[in-house]
Amino acid sequence: MHRYFIIYKPYQVLSQFTSEEGKQTLKAFFNVPADVYPVGRLDHDSEGLLILTNDTTLNHRLLNPSFAHEREYWVQVDGNMHEKALQELQKGVTITINGAKYKTRPCKATRFTNTPAVPDRNPPIRYRKDIPTSWISLVLTEGKNRQVRKMTAQTGFPTLRLIRYRIGGITLDGLLPGELREMNKNDIYTRLFG
């Protein structure tokens, strides 16, 4: 039987259940059947939405680049990000992937006018009173290794905090770090693929 879970992966937790020396894994937070695994990943220093399932069809649909589904990230950056940097992100920037230059696909990039309602991070980001920060939303249809961090750094605004807020029509709403919600197949497929 296929099972479907959405989770809020905490900061500094690996996107896997098998242990790795000195690092926390999903096993410390989530008790799911042994054949259930994460679809995709979030870096150790990123947090947010992950889907866990044993449905190989769903796994293929979400990870195969030809399906190009949306993923929305809420990103706190170092500095006061201006319109020119947002436009650069929207058009695509050149980053390095596996030692080669790569031009990112066009994306949606907007700045939050107010800080989004997000849970406190433990440990918190380093606070510097003289250097402002800003929050942006980035909606991508691709997922290269550390892509968001490389993109914001390329525009001169390094990422301080990175939260994956949405995959397709599924969001983190109602979940806190370390929390899980089970979904049924019809609901998850409808919200992901329409």
Backbone hydrogen bonds, N-H to C=O, Kabsch-Sander energy under -0.5 kcal/mol:
donor,donor_aa,acceptor,acceptor_aa,energy
4,Y,183,M,-0.6
5,F,52,L,-2.6
6,I,181,R,-2.8
7,I,50,L,-2.5
8,Y,179,E,-2.0
9,K,7,I,-0.7
9,K,48,G,-3.4
12,Q,44,H,-2.0
13,V,10,P,-0.7
13,V,44,H,-0.7
14,L,24,Q,-2.9
16,Q,14,L,-1.6
20,E,23,K,-0.7
23,K,20,E,-2.5
24,Q,12,Q,-0.6
26,L,14,L,-0.5
26,L,16,Q,-2.5
27,K,16,Q,-0.5
28,A,25,T,-1.5
29,F,26,L,-2.0
30,F,26,L,-2.7
32,V,30,F,-0.7
36,V,33,P,-1.9
37,Y,53,T,-2.2
39,V,51,I,-2.8
40,G,38,P,-0.8
46,S,43,D,-2.0
47,E,162,L,-2.3
48,G,9,K,-2.2
49,L,164,R,-2.8
50,L,7,I,-1.9
51,I,39,V,-0.5
52,L,5,F,-2.9
53,T,37,Y,-2.4
54,N,3,R,-1.0
56,T,54,N,-0.9
59,N,55,D,-2.1
60,H,56,T,-2.2
61,R,57,T,-2.5
62,L,58,L,-2.3
63,L,59,N,-2.0
64,N,60,H,-2.3
67,F,64,N,-2.0
68,A,65,P,-0.9
71,R,140,L,-2.3
72,E,166,R,-2.4
73,Y,138,L,-3.0
74,W,163,I,-3.2
75,V,73,Y,-0.6
75,V,136,I,-2.9
76,Q,161,R,-2.6
77,V,75,V,-0.6
77,V,134,S,-3.2
78,D,158,P,-2.8
79,G,77,V,-0.6
79,G,132,P,-2.3
81,M,79,G,-1.1
86,L,82,H,-1.8
87,Q,83,E,-2.5
88,E,84,K,-2.0
89,L,85,A,-2.2
90,Q,86,L,-2.4
91,K,87,Q,-2.0
92,G,88,E,-1.6
95,I,93,V,-0.6
95,I,102,Y,-3.1
97,I,95,I,-0.5
97,I,100,A,-2.9
100,A,97,I,-2.1
102,Y,95,I,-3.0
104,T,93,V,-2.8
104,T,102,Y,-0.6
107,C,90,Q,-1.4
108,K,139,V,-1.8
109,A,107,C,-0.5
110,T,137,S,-2.2
112,F,135,W,-2.5
118,V,116,P,-1.2
131,I,128,R,-1.3
134,S,77,V,-1.7
136,I,75,V,-2.6
137,S,110,T,-3.0
138,L,73,Y,-2.6
139,V,108,K,-2.7
140,L,71,R,-2.6
140,L,138,L,-0.6
147,Q,144,K,-1.9
150,K,146,R,-2.2
151,M,147,Q,-2.7
152,T,148,V,-2.6
153,A,149,R,-2.0
154,Q,150,K,-1.9
155,T,151,M,-1.0
155,T,152,T,-0.5
156,G,153,A,-1.7
157,F,152,T,-2.5
160,L,76,Q,-3.6
161,R,76,Q,-1.7
163,I,74,W,-2.4
164,R,47,E,-2.5
165,Y,72,E,-2.2
165,Y,163,I,-0.9
166,R,72,E,-1.8
167,I,170,I,-2.4
168,G,70,E,-2.9
169,G,191,R,-2.4
170,I,167,I,-2.5
172,L,165,Y,-1.4
175,L,172,L,-2.7
178,G,8,Y,-2.9
179,E,176,L,-2.3
181,R,6,I,-2.5
183,M,4,Y,-2.5
188,I,184,N,-2.5
189,Y,185,K,-2.7
190,T,186,N,-2.3
191,R,187,D,-2.4
192,L,188,I,-1.8
193,F,189,Y,-2.8
194,G,190,T,-2.0
